[in-house]
Amino acid sequence: MDQYLIEGIIGPMMVLGAFGNLNVILAVARKKVLRTKGAMLVFVLAISHFICNISELKVLIFRLRFQSLTGRECFLYNVPYSFSVMFQSALFLSMALDLCFCIMLPIKHMLWPKTKYVLIMCIMPTCFALIVFFLNFLFVTDENAPYCAFMLIRTAKKDVLNDSAMDDGVFETISTSVVVCNILTFIITVVSVLVAIRKSQDMRNHRHSQMTRRNSTVEERRKVFRSTFYMMAIYIFSWMMSSICFRILFAYFENEQDIVPYMPFLAIITMPNFCQAFFVTYFRSPRFRKAYREHFHWLTCGCLYKDIFDQPETRAGESGSKPDSATNQQPTLEQPVEKKPKEGGAKKTVRIYEGEVI
């Protein structure tokens, strides 16, 4: 594929992704109402994707992708990208676990402290990214890299000597762990979907016994579940497929030089993964959509969405849901009650309103 065609495709997508991820970060930072457990994980994901977008743009601006650099030089150029891309790969596994907890343990999931929960869910991705980072730092070679990508900054197989055999082992461990992480994410997501479908069928069978407030809560969880599922689906068909294809190519070809022509296609496959947070939240969440439109209003100096600040906030149950008795006052209903007078007294009718203190 022509170099300029690749840059013409990747460049605009990375700019669009950086703009979208920055909108997600600002929206969650500005709006306290958006800081739910799932939204905070999306917030962390948007930060890692934003770093990936900026790193890709830096590589395109300095035209490093098609230059022949040493492994050490390429590693230094890709430090933020390599850490963030490994972090986001493991973070999707944490998001799959969060989705599983939300379906399997809905009550406990709601009661767990939000801040502590989000920090715990980020421990595993952070440790995974740090381990990969230090392994690359310790074992990266000074040989020329045919392609400036952090997964290819190692010695070619035809040049492997006894003292660099460990590099192959480290690389095999890293690439295999990424694929295993992706497969676990896929399995947990599929199991969560199947359980959610089964629970949804059971709820339809007992829908007449459900209270209004519980229905509203269930509908809210369904919205969150669908949004997270869409993000997982995009991840599975972009980053996961790209990493598996790369692993197959690396096992099939003996020399890294033979993999280079396929790397641009793998980079294009992964692009939707780095741009998805904004689009999924925009189309799936009215609250996120309102926050983004406020940003567009400011960026256009008030030309777009002129009445956006006059629109009421949508409840957590999303638009179209039934009134939530926990957060909204119910309309006052008149219920005339007749009190029987005491014996010997005059008959008197007293009208009492619901909610009135007697």
N, C-alpha and C positions, 0 to 999 in steps of 0.2 A: 504494500500500500504506500502511496506517495507520502513523503514527509509533510508536505504542506497541507494535504488533505486531512491527515491525522490531526495536525495542529488546528485546522479549521473546524474539526468536529469536537475535539476535546476542549479547546479554549473556551468557546461560548458556553458549553455545558458546565464547565468548572466555575465560570463567572456567575451563571444562573444558580448553581448550587451554593456558592458562597453567599449570594444575596438571600436565597431562601433560608439557609441555615442561620444567618445573622438575624433574620426576621423571627425565627423560632426562639433564638436566645433572648432577644429583646422582649418578645411577647411574654415569656415566662418570667423574666426579670421584672417587668413592669406590673404584671397582673398577678396579684396574690391568689385570685380565684382559680388560676390555671395551675397552681402548684400542687397537683395531686401526685400520687405515687407514680402512676404511669407517665404523666406529663413530665415529671422530674427526670425520669430515665430517658425520655425523648430529648429533654434539655441537654443532658450529658452527651447523648448521641449526636446532637446537632453541633456541639462544641468539637467533638472529635472529627466529624465530617467537615466542619469549617476549616480545621487545620489541614485536613487532606486536600480540600479545594485550593487553599492558598499555596500549599506545597507543590501541587501539580501546576499551578499558574507560574510559580517561580521557575520550575523546570522548563516550562514552555518559553518564558521570557528570556532566560539565559541560554535557551536551546541546548540543554544538557542531555536530553533524552537520546539524541543520535550521535553524541560525542563518545569517543573512546577514552574513558577515564579509568584510573586505578580503582580497585575495590575500596580502598580507604577513602579516597576522595568522594566517590559516589555515596559511600556510607554517611559521610559528614553532611553531604547535601540533602540526604534523605532521613536525617535523624527525626525531625518532627513527624514526617509522613510514616516512617516505619513504626514508630511508637503508636501513633493514632490509629493506623490501619489494623494493627494487632489488637489494640484496645477495643475498637468498634466490633471486631470480629467476635471477641469474647463477650462483649456487652450484649450482643444479640442473643447469646446463650442465656445471660441473666434476664433479658426481657422475655425470653421464652419461659423461663422458670417463673417469672412474675405473672405471666399469662396463665400458667398452670396453677399457681397458688390462688389466683383470682377465681378460677373455675372450681378447683378442688376444695379450697378452704376459704370460701367467700367471707365468712364472719371474722375469722382470725386475720385475714388479709386486710379487712377494714379497720381492725383494732390495733394492728401493729403501728408503732410510732413512725411517722413519715420520714423524718430526717435520718433516724438510725437505720431504717429499712433501706433507704436509697444508698446510704454509705456502705452498708453490708453488701448490697447487690453490686457495688462497684469495686469491691475488694478483689474478687477473682479476675475481672478484666485487667485491673491495674497490675496485679502480680504476673499475669500471663504476658502483658506487654513489656514489663520490666525484664522478665527472664529472657524473652526474645531479643530485647535491646542489648543486654549485656553479653549474650552469646554471640550476637553479631559483632559487638565491639571487641570481644576477646579473640575471635577466630577469623575475622575478615582478613583477607590476604591483600597484598600489594600488587597482585597481577592485574593486567588490563581487563576491564569488564567490557564485554561486547555491547552491552546495553545497560544504560544507567537506571536500573531498577533494583531495589534493595534485595529482592529474592534471587538476583543473578550475580551478586557481588561476591563471587567465590572463584576458586581456581577451576579452569576447564578440566574435564575428566582426562583428556589426553595428556595434560601437564601434571597430573596428581603424582606427588612423591610421597615417600613414607611419612615425612614430617607434616604433610597437609592432609593425610587421610582422615584426620579427625574433623576437618572442615566438612567433608562429605557426610560424616555421621551427624554432625550438628545440623547441617542443612536438611538432611532426611528427617530428623526429629522435629524441626520447626515446621516444615511443610506438612508432615503427617499429622502433627498436633492441630494445625489449622483445619485440615480436612475432617479430623475426628470431631473437633469443636462444631464445625458446620453440620455434620451428620447428626450430632446430639441435638442441635438446635432444631433441625428438621423433624426428628422423631418426637421431641417434646411438643412441638407445635402441632403436629398431626394428632397426637394423643389428646391434647387440649381441645382441639376442634371436635374430635369424636365425642369426648365427654360433654362438651357444650351442646352438641346436637342432641345427645341423649337426654340431657337435663331439659332442654327446650321442649322436647316431645312430652316429657313427664309433666312439665308445667302446663302445657296445653290441655292435658287430660284433667288437670285440677284447677283450671283457670277460674272457675266459678267460686272457688273458695279463697281466692287471693284478695287481699285488701288493697285499696287504692295506693296507699303509701308504699306497700311492698312492691306493687307493680311498677311504680315509678323508679324504685331502687334497682329492680331487675332490669328495666329498660336502660338505665344509666350504665349498668355493668355490660349490657349487650353492646352499647355504643363503644365503650372503651375496648371491649374485646374485638369488635370488628376493626377498629382503627389499628390496634396492635397487630391483628392478623394480616391486614393489608401490608403493613411494614415488613412483617416477617416473610410474606410471599414475595415481595420485591427483592428482599435480601437473598432469599433462597435461589431465585432465578437470575440473580446478577452476580453478587460476590461469591456465593457458594459454587455456582456453575463455573465461574472463572477460575477459582482456586482448584477445583477438581480437574478442569481441563489443563491447567498448568502442571498439575501433578502428573497427569497422563503423558503430557508432552515431555516432561523431564525424564520420565521412566522410559519413554520410547526412543528418544534421541541420545546418542552417546556424547555429543558435543553441544555445548551451550550455543555455539554459533548457529546451529540449525534451529534453535527455538526462537531466535531474534525475529524472524519474519512474522511469527504468530503473536508476538507480544502486543502490537497495536490493537489487534482484534480483541484480546483479553482486556486491554485497558478500556475499550469502548463498551464491552459488556458490563464492566464494573461501574460505569458512570451513573446509571440510574440509582445505584445504592447510595451514592454520596449526595444525591439531590432529592431524596424521597421524603424526608421529614416535613418539609414545608408543604408539599403538595398533598400528602396524606392528611395532615392536620387541617389544611385549608378546606378541603372538600368534606371532611368527616366531622369537624367540630365548629359549631357556630361561634363559640367564644374565641377560639383561635382566629377564625375568619374575621371577626369584628376587630381583634387586635391588629391583624395584618392590614386591614383597611384603614385603620387609624394611622399606621405607618405610611401607607400610600397617600393619605390625606396630607400628612406633613411633608412628604417628599415632593409632592406636586403643588405645594404652597396653597392648599385648600381647593384645588381644581377638581379633585376626585373625592367622591363620597362626602359631600358637603354637610350632610345631616347625620354623619356617622356617630357623633357624640350625643345626639338626641335619642338614639335608639337604646331601648332598655337592654340590660344584661340578660342573656339566656341562662336559665337554670342549668344545674349540672345534669339534669335529666334530658338535656338537649331540647330543641324546638319540637313542638307538637306533642310533648309528653303531658301526662295528666298533672294537675296541681299537686304539689308536694305539701302535705299538711304540716310537715316539720318546719318549713321555711316560709310558707305563705298562709295568710289568714283566709279561712274559709268564709264564704258569704253567710251573713247572719240569717237564720231561718226563724220565722215566727211559728211558734207552737203554742196555740192557746190551750191553757190548762185550767180546768175548772176545779176549784177547791170547794169541797162540800162544807157548808156552814155547820156550826155546832147546833145541837138540838135546842130548839126554842129561839134561835137567832134568825135574822133575815137572810134570805138566800142572796149570795154575793158572788159575782164572777170576777176572778182576778186573771189578767193576761200577763204571762211570764215569757220573756224572751230568752232564747238559748244564749248562754254565756253571761247572763246578767247575775250580778251578785245580789243575793237576797238577804 
